[in-house]
Amino acid sequence: NKLGNYVQDQSQGNVTIIKLAGMDVRKTPQKTTGLDAPLIMDTLSPAPGVVDVKLSKVDNARNYVFEYATSLTDADWKSGAYSSTTKGEITGLESGKRYWIRARAQGTNDLFSDWSDPVSQLVN
């Protein structure tokens, strides 16, 4: 798992690089909660220390939770944002640093989806 996380981190999720490294691309997680995991559609760093994230809509989701980490190998995920829409803004990040971002949907009765696949973003 550590080697797989390292290749994922170094390749920044690029499927071609992962395959060239002789690794298999991670399988799509199976749905376990009744809510689909959101897909991260776009990330953008519009200002220093800020990342905007746009997600796919998840049926029956009331809110979305966003987290960030500096590495997938030693992922120490930190709470980034909470939103009632498919758009989130993570602030307070270090400029010039690359972060990994993931999200999940929250339904009724504190029911959460699985986490999205993480994506990386360089912060302005």
ZIPETA-V854473 format. One record per residue. BURIAL is # if it has 24 or more other C-alpha atoms within 12 Angstrom, else .. D_CENTER is the distance of its C-alpha to the mean C-alpha in Angstrom with 1 decimal. Layout:
# ZIPETA-V854473
burial-><BURIAL & BURIAL>
d_center-><D_CENTER & D_CENTER>
This chain:
# ZIPETA-V854473
burial-><. & . & . & . & . & . & # & # & # & . & . & # & # & . & . & . & . & . & . & . & . & . & . & . & . & . & . & . & . & . & . & . & . & . & # & # & # & # & # & # & . & . & # & # & # & . & . & . & # & # & # & # & # & # & # & . & # & # & . & . & # & # & # & # & # & # & # & # & # & # & # & # & . & . & . & . & . & . & . & # & # & # & # & . & # & # & # & # & # & # & # & . & # & . & . & . & . & # & # & # & # & # & # & # & # & # & # & . & . & . & . & # & # & # & # & # & # & # & # & # & # & # & # & .>
d_center-><18.2 & 18.3 & 19.4 & 16.8 & 14.0 & 16.2 & 16.5 & 12.8 & 12.5 & 15.7 & 15.2 & 11.8 & 11.1 & 14.5 & 16.1 & 19.6 & 19.2 & 18.0 & 21.0 & 23.3 & 22.5 & 23.9 & 20.9 & 19.8 & 16.5 & 14.5 & 15.7 & 13.9 & 13.8 & 16.7 & 16.6 & 18.1 & 18.1 & 19.5 & 16.4 & 14.3 & 10.5 & 9.3 & 8.3 & 6.7 & 10.2 & 10.4 & 9.7 & 12.9 & 14.6 & 17.8 & 19.4 & 19.6 & 17.0 & 15.0 & 11.8 & 11.8 & 9.0 & 10.5 & 9.7 & 12.2 & 14.6 & 14.9 & 18.6 & 19.9 & 16.9 & 18.3 & 15.4 & 11.6 & 10.0 & 7.3 & 6.9 & 7.1 & 9.1 & 11.6 & 11.7 & 10.6 & 14.3 & 14.9 & 11.6 & 12.9 & 10.1 & 11.5 & 11.6 & 10.6 & 11.8 & 13.3 & 14.5 & 16.9 & 15.9 & 13.0 & 12.8 & 11.5 & 12.8 & 11.8 & 15.1 & 17.0 & 15.1 & 17.5 & 18.6 & 18.7 & 15.9 & 12.8 & 9.5 & 6.2 & 3.5 & 1.8 & 5.0 & 8.4 & 11.8 & 14.9 & 18.3 & 21.8 & 23.1 & 19.8 & 18.5 & 14.7 & 12.9 & 11.0 & 7.3 & 5.5 & 5.4 & 3.2 & 5.1 & 7.7 & 9.9 & 13.4 & 14.6 & 18.1>
